[in-house]
Each structure stands twice: as structure tokens, then as C-alpha cells.
Amino acid sequence: MTGKLFFAGGTALALSLFFVKGIEWPKGAIFFLGVAACIAGFYFLGDAALDYSAARGLPGASPDYAKELKTNPGHYNAWNFLSWLGALACLAYGTIMTSMVFVIHARDAEAMAAKS
């Protein structure tokens, strides 16, 4: 599943660059950058969920992973917190960027693209 997320994120980034350089439609670039941020948020959310389930011994995580968590819990707790925080930030920014496409007028988007 992670490979599919990497492929989808790379595709979304490529499409955003295509809309910036190839097609003169800045709203498409903003939309696909937001999609790429949401995909990164889904990756971090899955990583945090795996750490959370492995720390509690829930089925689905590898048996060796729970043993590793018990030997160094501070490291994995910090990574779990950062994964949750990264998921929250990426999903928030992605949602805002994606919804901006429906709010920003075309002339304002063109002015922002001309400045960049």
C-alpha cells in the first residue's frame, strides 16, 4: 500500500509541475499540490496507526516490532507523536490548498503565478 501512496504522491507532484510549466492553469497546480500534501498526510497517518497498534500488541503489526518498541519506547513514542503531528499538518494544508481552487478567482490565480 505504501508503494501506491508514493506513486500517487509522485504523480500529483508531476501533475502540479505540469500545470505550472506546461499548461497555463495555476489553479491546477494548487489543486495537485494540495492532493500531494493530503497523500503525504495519509502516509504519516498510516505510520502513526502502525506504531500505535504495535505498541499495544494489536494484530496486524509484526511480532518483532512490539519487542523493538519495548526496548526503546521513548524513541518510538516521539516518532509516533511526530507522525500524528505530520499527518495533521499535511492533511490540514492539503485540504486548504485543495479548497482554495474553488474560492480563488482565475485572475487572482494568474496574478499569483505571474509573481512567482
C-alpha angles and dihedrals in degrees: 000000000000091000090056090052091051091049092048092047092049090048091050091050091048091050091050090052089046090055092047097047106020110032119035096229109113093183089067091055092051092047095051093044087055090049090051090051091050091050090052088050091053089051092052091045091054092047091051092047091052092051091047094050094044092051090055095044095244117163118264099054121093115266093234091055093065089052091052090051092054093052095053110015097160094060094049094043090054091048090048091052092048090048091053091046092047091049091051093048096045094046092047094049092042093051092048093048093046093049091047088072090067094046105040116084118234094246091053091050090050091050090051091049091049091054093051 
